[in-house]
Amino acid sequence: MNQAIQFPEREWWDEGIQAVCFTALVNGFQLVCAIHGEELLRRYHDEFIALDAFRKNRWDIEEEATHAIEQQQENDQGWLWLSSAR
């Protein structure tokens, strides 16, 4: 599938779901992506703040999100969750 995927630098910490959320623009449509803070800290254990871990490793996370988007792995609410237990 050939899609135009862009990741604006608009990430935020959502306290309610304990995750870093970020947007992807897929062929002009906005998709919310998220990764749990615990997952970020587990993967990038040199960081102590999930949002900092995301920002420092943005390229790897966006590459993972791109593959998940291409595989249409959005949930029923239209969110894309990244985790090691996919």
N, C-alpha and C positions, 0 to 999 in steps of 0.2 A: 504494500500500500504506500503510495507516494503522497505524503501529507506535508504541508508547510507548518512546522511547529516552531514556535518562538516562546521564550521564557523571559517576560519582563522582570526586572529586579524589584519585585513587590512581594517579599516574603514577610510573614508575621507569625508571632507566637499566639496560638489560641489556647488560653488557659482552660477553657471548658473541656476540650478534648485532649489537652496535653500534647499538642502536636505543632510542628512548624508547618504552616500552609503557604503555598505559593501557586501562582497561576501559570497556565500554559495557554497560548493562543494557538488553536488548531484550525487551520483554514479560516481564520477570522473569528472563530467561536471560542469563548473563554471556558476553560476547564480548571476546576480547583484540584490541586494535588496536595497531598499531606503525607507527613512521615512523623510517627510518634517520637517524642523527645527521648524516651528511653532507647528507642532503636538508634537514633543518632548518637547518643552517648555510648551505646554498646559498640557501634561501628568505629567511632572516632574517639576512642577513650582518652586521647590527649586533650580533649576539650571538656569543660565542666558546664558549659551553658549550651543548650541545644541550638539556639538561634546562631550562636557563633560557630558551632560545628557545621551547621548548614551552610553558612556563608563561606567558610573556609574550604568546603568540599562541594561547592555549588556545581562545578562541571561534572563531577561523577554522578551526583544525584540527578541532574538534568538529563544526563545520558541514560540513566536507568529509567527515568520517567518517559523519555522518548520511546524506548523499547516497549514499555508498558502501554503507552498510548497506541503505538502501532499494532499491538496485540489486542487492543480494545478491552482493557482490563478495568474499566470504570465500574463502580458499584451501582446499585439500583438508584442511588441518589445523584448519580452523575459525578461522583468524586473519584479520584484516582489515589489509592493508598499504596504507599511503598513500604515494604517490609521484607524481612528475610524469609518469612513463612508464606510466600506466594504460592 
